[in-house]
Amino acid sequence: MDITKTARTFLILIIILGFNYGVSFQQFFHFDWADSRGLEDSISYLAMSNGDYDVSPIHRYRFIIPFLAGIVRDVIQPLMTPDSSYMIDALSFYVVNYFITSLAGLLLYFFLIELKF
């Protein structure tokens, strides 16, 4: 693999990660589990991330993100203080969604390169 191609891909990845952080961090920072807009979704996904799949049938089959958020929470929980349980849940969902959207951006870049766009 050519070093310039690797460097270009790394630069594109850094740009995607930076852009994604810039447009998503404020939403994460101001996220409120108690906000009534989308509350049913938030409660269901939070419950599923804790292993409780006895939720609305509409949400029950959307388990991938809550499952991954539960794994991330288990990894970051020892690193945080016990009084920050609210932040642990929000951060775990943020990390999962951040990396999925960043990966989607990188795959879009590779797709456009393949099309010679």
Secondary structure, 3 states (H helix, E strand, C coil): CCHHHHHHHHHHHHHHHHHHHHHHHHHHHCCCCCCCCCHHHHHHHHHHHCCCCCCCHHHHCCCHHHHHHHHHHHHHHHHCCHHHHHHHHHHHHHHHHHHHHHHHHHHHHHHHHHCCC
